[in-house]
Amino acid sequence: MSTLRDLAEEHTQLRPADIDHLHRIAGDWQLLSDMSFADLLLWAPVDAEGTFLCVAQVRPTTAPTAYQDDQVGRIVGGPEVAHLEVAYRQGRIWREGDPVWYGDVPARHEAIPVRLRTADGEAGEVVAVVGRDTNLSTARTPSQLELNYLTTADDLAQMIADGTFPPPRHPGETTSAPRVGDGLVRLDANGKVTYASPNAQSAYRRLGYASHLVGEDLAALHRRLANDPLEGTDAANAVLAALRGDAPPRREIDARGATVLTRALPLMPAGVPIGALVLVRDITEVRRRDRALITKDATIREIHHRVKNNLQTVAALLRLQARRVAMPEARVALEDSVRRVASIALVHETLSMSSDEAVEFDTIVDRVASAATEVAATEVPVGMRRTGSFGVLPAEIATSLVMVLNELLLNAVEHGFASVDAGDDADGAGLAAPASVSASAGDGDPPEVVVSAHRFRKQLHVTVTDNGRGLPAGFDADSGGNLGLQIVRALVTGELRGSIELRDASGGGTEAVLVVPLARGGADGRSA
């Protein structure tokens, strides 16, 4: 199904500003549909012959629909849309005519012209028509709630025809709440409550107001109820702004352990302020869960911070021990352990500053790569470069992957470019084992290690390439190499459930190719 914009651009001559206005209507018209107890269909003119295209549709949540089938994308003309033609040409709401039948469903037609106001606030031209079609099969004597709904719906319909509804949306606001069924309060021009739905009455009762709302000055009531005077003033000012014809942002009121969200809308049919509509919703449980999540997130970040501190303490103790060891082999082993612990601490440091259990991994890779060039025991300067992006990775992948990359980068720097005399028992050349030759990059290129990453079909593909000496003859990729490579193979195939391949690079040197699946429990594979 094509979107509203796609349909309008393909079949109509509507301007971008017209289409944007239709989008605003479609974003806010559930309110009108629910209070009208009717389906709303947004019809855009196709040509000058009276043909219209349905570009959007909404069904009421308060009454049965008049249409079992979706009408979006339907192009109609002739007598069937005569009421739309009248509203479009004459710029007035059409309510004449007898009920029509859709199969076994009788329906009442209405047509509301959609007017887009000019930049200076003047009434502009009609750009579309809203069809308001009511299912009459369940018609009955309306209750007081339904009468107030219908009266308010007529006011909003007139505001659509005037071009004053919907109001501008404030940054960051959504259209999800509150809705008509959550609670509705209607105010007169003086700000006094003329009607409050049962749900609205219940919401204010949660705030500590036990009396009936009718006759109350709602702005003054907000000031009295709110725990925080500033919060109460903001909520009161929102009501007063709506009475003046403005569309204020939504406000929350906290009182007696309850939280109520309010949205004030001006009622200005024909440009005359007659009062305001205030939608309310009890969001006490929602805010309670939000506070619980915030507390949980803070606790998790504090745990990561303490783990990072403990790991740094372990690394410091190992570093002190290394300084006291006389055997060179033991000192090297301890220093390797320090670097491994430090790389894990880096992940927990990042998680301690994140709001969820995921990390921006590019920054971690860059820091690990920089550390590898600083601490590696090599006589030649080695450049380090990253291409592509790892994106955002879940913690369970990031912790193991940073250790893998730390080992691969250290091996590449230390063994790919270090001078090794014949007969020396070094750990490895390139990413693997030594060759008894002096270090040099191929074709006179400066020594360099490149880390590249990209995502493909829910997998992370990582390549670590150096332009050093390459793999020695007879190297066994499955069992050869030093302790670092044994750790790499264990982590990749075990914790990461991926695969690794060590091979000679096409331009000389060595490359390690990793494939890590991202679709696993809790891993969403989000990119940066």
ABEGO torsion letter per residue (X at the ends): XBBAAAAAAAABABBAAAAAAAAAAAAAAAAAAAAAGBBBBBBBBABAAGBBBBABBBBBAABBBABABBABGBBBBEAAAAAAAAAAAAGBBBABEBBBBBEABBBBBBBBBBBBBBAAGBBBBBABBBBBBBBAAABBBBBAAAAAAAAAAAAAAAAAAAGAOBBBBBBGBBAAOBBAAAEBBBBBAAGBBABBBAAAAAAAAAAGBABBABGBBAAAAAAAABABAAAAAAAAAAAAAAAAGBBBBBBBBBBGGBBBBBBBBBBBBGGBBAEBBBBBBBAAAAAAAAAAAAAAAAAAAAAAAAAAAAAAAAAAAAAAAAAABABAAAAAAAAAAAAAAAAAAAAAAAAAABABBBBBAAAAAAAAAAAAAAABBBABBBBBBBBEBAEBBBAAAAAAAAAAAAAAAAAAAAAAABBBBBGBBBAEBEABBBBBBBBBBBGGBBBBBBBBBBBBGGBBBBBBBBABAEBBBGBBAAABEBAAAAAAAAAAABAAGBBBBBBBBAAEEBBBBBBBBABBBGBAGBBX
